[in-house]
Amino acid sequence: MIAGARSTGAGAPNFTCGLDATLKVIAGKWKPLILYFLLQGPNRYGTLKRAIRDVSDKVLIQQLKELEADGILLRTDYKEVPPRVDYMLTPLGYSLAQALEPLCSWGTENIAEVQRIFAERDGWRRKSA
């Protein structure tokens, strides 16, 4: 079952709309970034860890497990020494990651304005503290 979804009693989550279902799947600070980096192709854990700065091992592992349980990504353990594990998007995960691409484009197009707004907001917080 999708992490955080409410159940209707029959085992099926109760979503208010399609956006609610989508947000339940990507809920978590790092899940959209995981999807973004996996959209570029399969990645090993270490590659994801380096790409997603500031995420702890515990949280990254937890969110990868949730995405796997939700059918969004596939984890392949090659049972080798040293350990080698790859993560890749399932077809469902690929379609979700593609749906997030416009958000990435919006962020890229508006990054300077967003940086300005966040700097201004941080200034307000310092003045009121």
N, C-alpha and C positions, 0 to 999 in steps of 0.2 A: 504494500500500500504506500502511496505517496506520503512522504514524511510531513507530519502536521495536518493531514487531511482529516476532516471529521467523517465519521462513519454514520450511515443511515440505519445501521443495525443489520443490514444484509451483507455487510462487508464492503459495500461500495461507498466511496467518499461522497459527501454532499457538498457540491460546489454551487455557488450562487450564479456563476457565469463562466465563460471560457477564460476570461482574464484571471479569475480566482484560481482556476485549475493551473494555469501557467505560473502564476505567482507562487503557488504551493510547491511546484516542482523546482523553481529556481530560488526559493527562499533560502537565504544564507548569504552572508557577505561575499563569499568567494565563488559561489557556483556559476554566476555568469562569466567570470574570468576563466574558470575551468572549461566551460563550454567554448569560449572564444579560442583558447589555445588548442583544444582538441579539434576544433573545426579545421585547423590548419593541418591536421593529420595525427596519427597515433603518437602518444608521448609516454615516456617513462616517468615514474614518480619524481625522480631528481630533476628532470627537465621542467616539470610542472612547478615544483617547489621553487626553483630559481626564477621562473617566469612570473610567479604570483608572489611578489615581494610582500613581506610582513606577515604572511600566514604562518601559523605554527604548524608543526607536524601533526599534532593531535587534531586540530580543526581540519586540515587538508585531508587527512585520512578519513575523518568522520564524513566530510562532505562528499568525498569520492565514493564511500560506501553507500551513502544515501542515494546518490545519482545512479549507482549500479542497481540498487534495490528498486529504484523507480523505472528501470529499463531504459535509462538515458545513455549510459555508457557500459562498455564491456571491459572487464579486467581479465587480462591473459597473464597467467603465471607460468613461466617456462620451466619451472622446477630445476633451475640451474644454480650452481655455486660459482661465483657470487650470485645472489638472487637477481632475477631479471623479470620485471613486471611491466607490461604495457597497458595503457588505457586508450580506448578508442570509442568514438560515438557509435551508437546503434542507429538504424535508420530513423527511429523516433527522436533520438538525441540530435542527429544531424539536422532534422527539420526544425527542431527547437532552436538550435544554434543559428541556423539561417534566419529565423524569425528575429533574433536579437541583433543581427547585422545592422539594421537601420538605426538602432540605438547607438551602436558604435560609430556609425557615420555622423549622427547628430553630435555626439561628443567630440569627434574630431573637428567638425565644422565650427563648433562653438566653444572650443577649449579655452581660448583667450578670455572670452566673456565669463565663462564659468570660474576660471581662476580669479578674475577680478572680483566677482561676486563673493566667492569664498574668502578672499583676502579682506574684503570690506566687512563681511560678517564676523570674521575672527577679530578684527579691530574693534567692533562693537562689543564683543564678548570681553575683551581685555579692559575696555573702559568701564564696563558695568561690574567687573569683578573686584 
